[in-house]
Amino acid sequence: MPGTGRIVLRLAGRNDQFQLELAPAENRCRLLREDSVVFQTACRLDRRKILVEFALCDRRVLVGLDGSTLVQYAYEPADGLGNHELRPISIGAVAADFQVLAPRVYRDVHYLGPDGGACWKSPRPLAHGQWLVLGDNAPLSMDSRRWSALNARAVLGPVVETDW
C-alpha cells in the first residue's frame, strides 16, 4: 500500500455517511462522519498487503486492520426519513497505489417479530417440503412470521426471483 496519498472507503447508512481515510505515508487512519473527523489514530500501513474491514452495524462504526479492531465508534443516527443511498459503498484513492483483492460485502439484516418487536425465531425447524415465505418489506409484510410455513404443494406456477 505504498504512496504519499490516501485511500478512502465510504459507507452510507440511512441518514449518515462515514468515511475511512488511510494515509500510508503518514501511518494515519481517520474516521469522518459527514465532513467532521470523529476519530484519528496512528496505524501501521507500510505493509504491501493489509486486510481492511469497515462496517456500520447496530449504531456503531467498526474498523478492523489485519483482524484487529482499530475503531468502535458508537453514534446516534441522524434524524430524517432516510436518503436511500443508491451507492452506499465506495472505494477510492488520491495519489496512492492500491489494489482491492477479494472484496466482500455483508448486509446486516434482522428479521424482527411481525409487529416490530424482538428478533423473530421460528417455533420449530421447517419440515421437508415446507417453505418460509418473507415479504419484501419485512417490518410490514404479512408473511410466515404471522402464519405457519407454506407447504411446497400449495405453490402454483413458477417461483420468480427478482433482482431489483
PyMOL commands that place a pseudoatom at each C-alpha (Angstrom):
pseudoatom trace, name=CA, resn=MET, resi=1, chain=A, elem=C, hetatm=0, pos=[0.000, 0.000, 0.000]
pseudoatom trace, name=CA, resn=PRO, resi=2, chain=A, elem=C, hetatm=0, pos=[2.826, 2.426, -0.780]
pseudoatom trace, name=CA, resn=GLY, resi=3, chain=A, elem=C, hetatm=0, pos=[2.231, 6.024, -1.809]
pseudoatom trace, name=CA, resn=THR, resi=4, chain=A, elem=C, hetatm=0, pos=[2.063, 9.535, -0.460]
pseudoatom trace, name=CA, resn=GLY, resi=5, chain=A, elem=C, hetatm=0, pos=[-1.661, 9.974, -0.882]
pseudoatom trace, name=CA, resn=ARG, resi=6, chain=A, elem=C, hetatm=0, pos=[-4.627, 8.415, 0.822]
pseudoatom trace, name=CA, resn=ILE, resi=7, chain=A, elem=C, hetatm=0, pos=[-7.099, 5.619, 0.342]
pseudoatom trace, name=CA, resn=VAL, resi=8, chain=A, elem=C, hetatm=0, pos=[-10.723, 6.385, 1.114]
pseudoatom trace, name=CA, resn=LEU, resi=9, chain=A, elem=C, hetatm=0, pos=[-13.556, 3.985, 1.928]
pseudoatom trace, name=CA, resn=ARG, resi=10, chain=A, elem=C, hetatm=0, pos=[-17.062, 5.387, 2.327]
pseudoatom trace, name=CA, resn=LEU, resi=11, chain=A, elem=C, hetatm=0, pos=[-20.171, 3.786, 3.830]
pseudoatom trace, name=CA, resn=ALA, resi=12, chain=A, elem=C, hetatm=0, pos=[-23.548, 5.470, 3.771]
pseudoatom trace, name=CA, resn=GLY, resi=13, chain=A, elem=C, hetatm=0, pos=[-26.372, 4.463, 6.071]
pseudoatom trace, name=CA, resn=ARG, resi=14, chain=A, elem=C, hetatm=0, pos=[-29.947, 5.689, 6.026]
pseudoatom trace, name=CA, resn=ASN, resi=15, chain=A, elem=C, hetatm=0, pos=[-29.107, 9.293, 7.028]
pseudoatom trace, name=CA, resn=ASP, resi=16, chain=A, elem=C, hetatm=0, pos=[-25.418, 9.028, 7.831]
pseudoatom trace, name=CA, resn=GLN, resi=17, chain=A, elem=C, hetatm=0, pos=[-22.211, 8.906, 5.866]
pseudoatom trace, name=CA, resn=PHE, resi=18, chain=A, elem=C, hetatm=0, pos=[-18.895, 7.708, 7.254]
pseudoatom trace, name=CA, resn=GLN, resi=19, chain=A, elem=C, hetatm=0, pos=[-15.530, 7.871, 5.553]
pseudoatom trace, name=CA, resn=LEU, resi=20, chain=A, elem=C, hetatm=0, pos=[-12.375, 5.977, 6.481]
pseudoatom trace, name=CA, resn=GLU, resi=21, chain=A, elem=C, hetatm=0, pos=[-9.165, 7.634, 5.289]
pseudoatom trace, name=CA, resn=LEU, resi=22, chain=A, elem=C, hetatm=0, pos=[-5.945, 5.632, 5.288]
pseudoatom trace, name=CA, resn=ALA, resi=23, chain=A, elem=C, hetatm=0, pos=[-2.755, 7.663, 4.768]
pseudoatom trace, name=CA, resn=PRO, resi=24, chain=A, elem=C, hetatm=0, pos=[0.109, 5.153, 4.255]
pseudoatom trace, name=CA, resn=ALA, resi=25, chain=A, elem=C, hetatm=0, pos=[2.943, 7.706, 4.152]
pseudoatom trace, name=CA, resn=GLU, resi=26, chain=A, elem=C, hetatm=0, pos=[1.807, 9.137, 7.492]
pseudoatom trace, name=CA, resn=ASN, resi=27, chain=A, elem=C, hetatm=0, pos=[0.712, 5.804, 9.035]
pseudoatom trace, name=CA, resn=ARG, resi=28, chain=A, elem=C, hetatm=0, pos=[-2.529, 7.545, 9.968]
pseudoatom trace, name=CA, resn=CYS, resi=29, chain=A, elem=C, hetatm=0, pos=[-6.174, 6.471, 9.965]
pseudoatom trace, name=CA, resn=ARG, resi=30, chain=A, elem=C, hetatm=0, pos=[-9.068, 8.909, 10.266]
pseudoatom trace, name=CA, resn=LEU, resi=31, chain=A, elem=C, hetatm=0, pos=[-12.788, 8.334, 10.559]
pseudoatom trace, name=CA, resn=LEU, resi=32, chain=A, elem=C, hetatm=0, pos=[-15.086, 11.117, 9.415]
pseudoatom trace, name=CA, resn=ARG, resi=33, chain=A, elem=C, hetatm=0, pos=[-18.822, 11.492, 9.865]
pseudoatom trace, name=CA, resn=GLU, resi=34, chain=A, elem=C, hetatm=0, pos=[-20.037, 13.673, 7.029]
pseudoatom trace, name=CA, resn=ASP, resi=35, chain=A, elem=C, hetatm=0, pos=[-17.096, 16.159, 6.934]
pseudoatom trace, name=CA, resn=SER, resi=36, chain=A, elem=C, hetatm=0, pos=[-16.068, 16.086, 10.622]
pseudoatom trace, name=CA, resn=VAL, resi=37, chain=A, elem=C, hetatm=0, pos=[-13.228, 13.965, 11.989]
pseudoatom trace, name=CA, resn=VAL, resi=38, chain=A, elem=C, hetatm=0, pos=[-14.650, 11.813, 14.806]
pseudoatom trace, name=CA, resn=PHE, resi=39, chain=A, elem=C, hetatm=0, pos=[-11.647, 9.529, 15.349]
pseudoatom trace, name=CA, resn=GLN, resi=40, chain=A, elem=C, hetatm=0, pos=[-7.983, 9.620, 14.412]
pseudoatom trace, name=CA, resn=THR, resi=41, chain=A, elem=C, hetatm=0, pos=[-5.119, 7.327, 15.318]
pseudoatom trace, name=CA, resn=ALA, resi=42, chain=A, elem=C, hetatm=0, pos=[-1.720, 6.164, 14.197]
pseudoatom trace, name=CA, resn=CYS, resi=43, chain=A, elem=C, hetatm=0, pos=[-1.806, 2.836, 12.409]
pseudoatom trace, name=CA, resn=ARG, resi=44, chain=A, elem=C, hetatm=0, pos=[0.792, 0.808, 10.589]
pseudoatom trace, name=CA, resn=LEU, resi=45, chain=A, elem=C, hetatm=0, pos=[0.070, 0.933, 6.875]
pseudoatom trace, name=CA, resn=ASP, resi=46, chain=A, elem=C, hetatm=0, pos=[3.530, 0.299, 5.440]
pseudoatom trace, name=CA, resn=ARG, resi=47, chain=A, elem=C, hetatm=0, pos=[2.941, -3.346, 4.525]
pseudoatom trace, name=CA, resn=ARG, resi=48, chain=A, elem=C, hetatm=0, pos=[2.222, -4.489, 0.994]
pseudoatom trace, name=CA, resn=LYS, resi=49, chain=A, elem=C, hetatm=0, pos=[-0.949, -6.353, 1.937]
pseudoatom trace, name=CA, resn=ILE, resi=50, chain=A, elem=C, hetatm=0, pos=[-3.460, -5.222, 4.574]
pseudoatom trace, name=CA, resn=LEU, resi=51, chain=A, elem=C, hetatm=0, pos=[-6.880, -6.623, 5.420]
pseudoatom trace, name=CA, resn=VAL, resi=52, chain=A, elem=C, hetatm=0, pos=[-9.260, -3.693, 5.946]
pseudoatom trace, name=CA, resn=GLU, resi=53, chain=A, elem=C, hetatm=0, pos=[-12.727, -4.241, 7.436]
pseudoatom trace, name=CA, resn=PHE, resi=54, chain=A, elem=C, hetatm=0, pos=[-15.207, -1.371, 7.626]
pseudoatom trace, name=CA, resn=ALA, resi=55, chain=A, elem=C, hetatm=0, pos=[-18.786, -1.756, 8.877]
pseudoatom trace, name=CA, resn=LEU, resi=56, chain=A, elem=C, hetatm=0, pos=[-21.900, 0.049, 10.071]
pseudoatom trace, name=CA, resn=CYS, resi=57, chain=A, elem=C, hetatm=0, pos=[-23.681, -2.248, 12.493]
pseudoatom trace, name=CA, resn=ASP, resi=58, chain=A, elem=C, hetatm=0, pos=[-26.053, -1.641, 15.407]
pseudoatom trace, name=CA, resn=ARG, resi=59, chain=A, elem=C, hetatm=0, pos=[-25.354, 2.109, 15.581]
pseudoatom trace, name=CA, resn=ARG, resi=60, chain=A, elem=C, hetatm=0, pos=[-21.609, 1.574, 15.595]
pseudoatom trace, name=CA, resn=VAL, resi=61, chain=A, elem=C, hetatm=0, pos=[-18.865, 2.129, 13.067]
pseudoatom trace, name=CA, resn=LEU, resi=62, chain=A, elem=C, hetatm=0, pos=[-16.354, -0.712, 13.202]
pseudoatom trace, name=CA, resn=VAL, resi=63, chain=A, elem=C, hetatm=0, pos=[-12.919, -0.624, 11.606]
pseudoatom trace, name=CA, resn=GLY, resi=64, chain=A, elem=C, hetatm=0, pos=[-10.506, -3.528, 11.623]
pseudoatom trace, name=CA, resn=LEU, resi=65, chain=A, elem=C, hetatm=0, pos=[-6.980, -3.798, 10.274]
pseudoatom trace, name=CA, resn=ASP, resi=66, chain=A, elem=C, hetatm=0, pos=[-5.434, -7.239, 9.783]
pseudoatom trace, name=CA, resn=GLY, resi=67, chain=A, elem=C, hetatm=0, pos=[-8.003, -8.875, 12.060]
pseudoatom trace, name=CA, resn=SER, resi=68, chain=A, elem=C, hetatm=0, pos=[-7.627, -6.424, 14.975]
pseudoatom trace, name=CA, resn=THR, resi=69, chain=A, elem=C, hetatm=0, pos=[-10.286, -3.881, 15.893]
pseudoatom trace, name=CA, resn=LEU, resi=70, chain=A, elem=C, hetatm=0, pos=[-8.998, -0.357, 15.398]
pseudoatom trace, name=CA, resn=VAL, resi=71, chain=A, elem=C, hetatm=0, pos=[-12.205, 1.661, 15.859]
pseudoatom trace, name=CA, resn=GLN, resi=72, chain=A, elem=C, hetatm=0, pos=[-15.522, 1.075, 17.625]
pseudoatom trace, name=CA, resn=TYR, resi=73, chain=A, elem=C, hetatm=0, pos=[-17.387, 4.340, 17.286]
pseudoatom trace, name=CA, resn=ALA, resi=74, chain=A, elem=C, hetatm=0, pos=[-20.929, 4.472, 18.695]
pseudoatom trace, name=CA, resn=TYR, resi=75, chain=A, elem=C, hetatm=0, pos=[-23.277, 7.016, 17.155]
pseudoatom trace, name=CA, resn=GLU, resi=76, chain=A, elem=C, hetatm=0, pos=[-26.888, 8.120, 17.193]
pseudoatom trace, name=CA, resn=PRO, resi=77, chain=A, elem=C, hetatm=0, pos=[-28.417, 8.070, 13.709]
pseudoatom trace, name=CA, resn=ALA, resi=78, chain=A, elem=C, hetatm=0, pos=[-29.204, 11.431, 12.165]
pseudoatom trace, name=CA, resn=ASP, resi=79, chain=A, elem=C, hetatm=0, pos=[-32.861, 12.407, 12.116]
pseudoatom trace, name=CA, resn=GLY, resi=80, chain=A, elem=C, hetatm=0, pos=[-34.873, 12.160, 8.940]
pseudoatom trace, name=CA, resn=LEU, resi=81, chain=A, elem=C, hetatm=0, pos=[-36.673, 9.750, 6.701]
pseudoatom trace, name=CA, resn=GLY, resi=82, chain=A, elem=C, hetatm=0, pos=[-33.564, 8.404, 5.028]
pseudoatom trace, name=CA, resn=ASN, resi=83, chain=A, elem=C, hetatm=0, pos=[-31.971, 9.226, 1.735]
pseudoatom trace, name=CA, resn=HIS, resi=84, chain=A, elem=C, hetatm=0, pos=[-31.949, 5.648, 0.393]
pseudoatom trace, name=CA, resn=GLU, resi=85, chain=A, elem=C, hetatm=0, pos=[-28.409, 5.999, -0.932]
pseudoatom trace, name=CA, resn=LEU, resi=86, chain=A, elem=C, hetatm=0, pos=[-28.041, 4.313, -4.320]
pseudoatom trace, name=CA, resn=ARG, resi=87, chain=A, elem=C, hetatm=0, pos=[-24.289, 3.852, -3.850]
pseudoatom trace, name=CA, resn=PRO, resi=88, chain=A, elem=C, hetatm=0, pos=[-23.857, 3.073, -0.151]
pseudoatom trace, name=CA, resn=ILE, resi=89, chain=A, elem=C, hetatm=0, pos=[-20.300, 1.769, -0.602]
pseudoatom trace, name=CA, resn=SER, resi=90, chain=A, elem=C, hetatm=0, pos=[-17.418, 3.422, -2.419]
pseudoatom trace, name=CA, resn=ILE, resi=91, chain=A, elem=C, hetatm=0, pos=[-13.660, 2.962, -2.510]
pseudoatom trace, name=CA, resn=GLY, resi=92, chain=A, elem=C, hetatm=0, pos=[-11.157, 5.384, -3.999]
pseudoatom trace, name=CA, resn=ALA, resi=93, chain=A, elem=C, hetatm=0, pos=[-7.695, 6.876, -3.748]
pseudoatom trace, name=CA, resn=VAL, resi=94, chain=A, elem=C, hetatm=0, pos=[-5.891, 10.163, -4.171]
pseudoatom trace, name=CA, resn=ALA, resi=95, chain=A, elem=C, hetatm=0, pos=[-2.208, 9.896, -5.203]
pseudoatom trace, name=CA, resn=ALA, resi=96, chain=A, elem=C, hetatm=0, pos=[-1.937, 6.348, -3.845]
pseudoatom trace, name=CA, resn=ASP, resi=97, chain=A, elem=C, hetatm=0, pos=[-1.443, 2.981, -5.492]
pseudoatom trace, name=CA, resn=PHE, resi=98, chain=A, elem=C, hetatm=0, pos=[-3.586, 0.181, -4.148]
pseudoatom trace, name=CA, resn=GLN, resi=99, chain=A, elem=C, hetatm=0, pos=[-5.404, -2.919, -5.263]
pseudoatom trace, name=CA, resn=VAL, resi=100, chain=A, elem=C, hetatm=0, pos=[-8.623, -4.407, -3.903]
pseudoatom trace, name=CA, resn=LEU, resi=101, chain=A, elem=C, hetatm=0, pos=[-8.398, -8.193, -3.626]
pseudoatom trace, name=CA, resn=ALA, resi=102, chain=A, elem=C, hetatm=0, pos=[-11.418, -10.381, -2.857]
pseudoatom trace, name=CA, resn=PRO, resi=103, chain=A, elem=C, hetatm=0, pos=[-13.883, -7.650, -1.807]
pseudoatom trace, name=CA, resn=ARG, resi=104, chain=A, elem=C, hetatm=0, pos=[-16.813, -8.824, 0.288]
pseudoatom trace, name=CA, resn=VAL, resi=105, chain=A, elem=C, hetatm=0, pos=[-19.987, -7.000, 1.244]
pseudoatom trace, name=CA, resn=TYR, resi=106, chain=A, elem=C, hetatm=0, pos=[-22.113, -8.271, 4.112]
pseudoatom trace, name=CA, resn=ARG, resi=107, chain=A, elem=C, hetatm=0, pos=[-25.554, -6.931, 4.869]
pseudoatom trace, name=CA, resn=ASP, resi=108, chain=A, elem=C, hetatm=0, pos=[-26.742, -6.660, 8.453]
pseudoatom trace, name=CA, resn=VAL, resi=109, chain=A, elem=C, hetatm=0, pos=[-30.296, -7.994, 8.132]
pseudoatom trace, name=CA, resn=HIS, resi=110, chain=A, elem=C, hetatm=0, pos=[-32.557, -8.647, 11.098]
pseudoatom trace, name=CA, resn=TYR, resi=111, chain=A, elem=C, hetatm=0, pos=[-35.940, -10.300, 10.901]
pseudoatom trace, name=CA, resn=LEU, resi=112, chain=A, elem=C, hetatm=0, pos=[-37.972, -8.736, 13.655]
pseudoatom trace, name=CA, resn=GLY, resi=113, chain=A, elem=C, hetatm=0, pos=[-41.224, -10.012, 15.007]
pseudoatom trace, name=CA, resn=PRO, resi=114, chain=A, elem=C, hetatm=0, pos=[-44.336, -9.330, 12.909]
pseudoatom trace, name=CA, resn=ASP, resi=115, chain=A, elem=C, hetatm=0, pos=[-45.140, -6.243, 14.972]
pseudoatom trace, name=CA, resn=GLY, resi=116, chain=A, elem=C, hetatm=0, pos=[-41.560, -4.936, 15.008]
pseudoatom trace, name=CA, resn=GLY, resi=117, chain=A, elem=C, hetatm=0, pos=[-40.732, -6.430, 18.406]
pseudoatom trace, name=CA, resn=ALA, resi=118, chain=A, elem=C, hetatm=0, pos=[-37.827, -8.635, 19.367]
pseudoatom trace, name=CA, resn=CYS, resi=119, chain=A, elem=C, hetatm=0, pos=[-35.985, -10.694, 16.779]
pseudoatom trace, name=CA, resn=TRP, resi=120, chain=A, elem=C, hetatm=0, pos=[-38.213, -13.362, 15.324]
pseudoatom trace, name=CA, resn=LYS, resi=121, chain=A, elem=C, hetatm=0, pos=[-37.327, -17.039, 15.628]
pseudoatom trace, name=CA, resn=SER, resi=122, chain=A, elem=C, hetatm=0, pos=[-39.158, -19.946, 14.048]
pseudoatom trace, name=CA, resn=PRO, resi=123, chain=A, elem=C, hetatm=0, pos=[-41.044, -22.004, 16.634]
pseudoatom trace, name=CA, resn=ARG, resi=124, chain=A, elem=C, hetatm=0, pos=[-39.629, -25.175, 15.054]
pseudoatom trace, name=CA, resn=PRO, resi=125, chain=A, elem=C, hetatm=0, pos=[-37.382, -26.199, 12.135]
pseudoatom trace, name=CA, resn=LEU, resi=126, chain=A, elem=C, hetatm=0, pos=[-39.034, -26.419, 8.736]
pseudoatom trace, name=CA, resn=ALA, resi=127, chain=A, elem=C, hetatm=0, pos=[-40.054, -29.902, 7.659]
pseudoatom trace, name=CA, resn=HIS, resi=128, chain=A, elem=C, hetatm=0, pos=[-39.139, -31.337, 4.271]
pseudoatom trace, name=CA, resn=GLY, resi=129, chain=A, elem=C, hetatm=0, pos=[-41.357, -29.705, 1.640]
pseudoatom trace, name=CA, resn=GLN, resi=130, chain=A, elem=C, hetatm=0, pos=[-42.101, -26.565, 3.686]
pseudoatom trace, name=CA, resn=TRP, resi=131, chain=A, elem=C, hetatm=0, pos=[-41.084, -23.042, 2.762]
pseudoatom trace, name=CA, resn=LEU, resi=132, chain=A, elem=C, hetatm=0, pos=[-40.612, -19.957, 4.899]
pseudoatom trace, name=CA, resn=VAL, resi=133, chain=A, elem=C, hetatm=0, pos=[-42.038, -17.010, 2.985]
pseudoatom trace, name=CA, resn=LEU, resi=134, chain=A, elem=C, hetatm=0, pos=[-40.839, -13.485, 3.807]
pseudoatom trace, name=CA, resn=GLY, resi=135, chain=A, elem=C, hetatm=0, pos=[-42.255, -10.324, 2.321]
pseudoatom trace, name=CA, resn=ASP, resi=136, chain=A, elem=C, hetatm=0, pos=[-40.084, -7.700, 0.660]
pseudoatom trace, name=CA, resn=ASN, resi=137, chain=A, elem=C, hetatm=0, pos=[-40.929, -5.108, 3.329]
pseudoatom trace, name=CA, resn=ALA, resi=138, chain=A, elem=C, hetatm=0, pos=[-40.025, -7.084, 6.443]
pseudoatom trace, name=CA, resn=PRO, resi=139, chain=A, elem=C, hetatm=0, pos=[-41.408, -4.657, 9.062]
pseudoatom trace, name=CA, resn=LEU, resi=140, chain=A, elem=C, hetatm=0, pos=[-44.877, -4.592, 7.459]
pseudoatom trace, name=CA, resn=SER, resi=141, chain=A, elem=C, hetatm=0, pos=[-45.234, -7.801, 5.464]
pseudoatom trace, name=CA, resn=MET, resi=142, chain=A, elem=C, hetatm=0, pos=[-47.872, -10.408, 6.163]
pseudoatom trace, name=CA, resn=ASP, resi=143, chain=A, elem=C, hetatm=0, pos=[-45.690, -13.488, 5.811]
pseudoatom trace, name=CA, resn=SER, resi=144, chain=A, elem=C, hetatm=0, pos=[-44.578, -16.716, 7.511]
pseudoatom trace, name=CA, resn=ARG, resi=145, chain=A, elem=C, hetatm=0, pos=[-43.751, -14.832, 10.697]
pseudoatom trace, name=CA, resn=ARG, resi=146, chain=A, elem=C, hetatm=0, pos=[-47.515, -14.313, 11.175]
pseudoatom trace, name=CA, resn=TRP, resi=147, chain=A, elem=C, hetatm=0, pos=[-48.716, -17.612, 9.769]
pseudoatom trace, name=CA, resn=SER, resi=148, chain=A, elem=C, hetatm=0, pos=[-47.163, -21.041, 9.529]
pseudoatom trace, name=CA, resn=ALA, resi=149, chain=A, elem=C, hetatm=0, pos=[-44.699, -22.287, 6.951]
pseudoatom trace, name=CA, resn=LEU, resi=150, chain=A, elem=C, hetatm=0, pos=[-46.018, -22.800, 3.451]
pseudoatom trace, name=CA, resn=ASN, resi=151, chain=A, elem=C, hetatm=0, pos=[-46.383, -26.309, 2.075]
pseudoatom trace, name=CA, resn=ALA, resi=152, chain=A, elem=C, hetatm=0, pos=[-44.495, -26.545, -1.240]
pseudoatom trace, name=CA, resn=ARG, resi=153, chain=A, elem=C, hetatm=0, pos=[-47.519, -28.239, -2.867]
pseudoatom trace, name=CA, resn=ALA, resi=154, chain=A, elem=C, hetatm=0, pos=[-49.539, -25.067, -2.226]
pseudoatom trace, name=CA, resn=VAL, resi=155, chain=A, elem=C, hetatm=0, pos=[-47.346, -23.072, -4.623]
pseudoatom trace, name=CA, resn=LEU, resi=156, chain=A, elem=C, hetatm=0, pos=[-48.988, -22.938, -8.037]
pseudoatom trace, name=CA, resn=GLY, resi=157, chain=A, elem=C, hetatm=0, pos=[-46.904, -21.925, -11.032]
pseudoatom trace, name=CA, resn=PRO, resi=158, chain=A, elem=C, hetatm=0, pos=[-43.246, -20.921, -11.166]
pseudoatom trace, name=CA, resn=VAL, resi=159, chain=A, elem=C, hetatm=0, pos=[-41.468, -19.084, -8.376]
pseudoatom trace, name=CA, resn=VAL, resi=160, chain=A, elem=C, hetatm=0, pos=[-39.904, -15.949, -9.821]
pseudoatom trace, name=CA, resn=GLU, resi=161, chain=A, elem=C, hetatm=0, pos=[-36.821, -14.410, -8.235]
pseudoatom trace, name=CA, resn=THR, resi=162, chain=A, elem=C, hetatm=0, pos=[-36.354, -10.723, -8.892]
pseudoatom trace, name=CA, resn=ASP, resi=163, chain=A, elem=C, hetatm=0, pos=[-33.067, -8.872, -8.634]
pseudoatom trace, name=CA, resn=TRP, resi=164, chain=A, elem=C, hetatm=0, pos=[-34.029, -5.263, -8.026]
for i in range(1, 164): cmd.bond("trace and resi %d" % i, "trace and resi %d" % (i + 1))
show_as sticks, trace
zoom trace
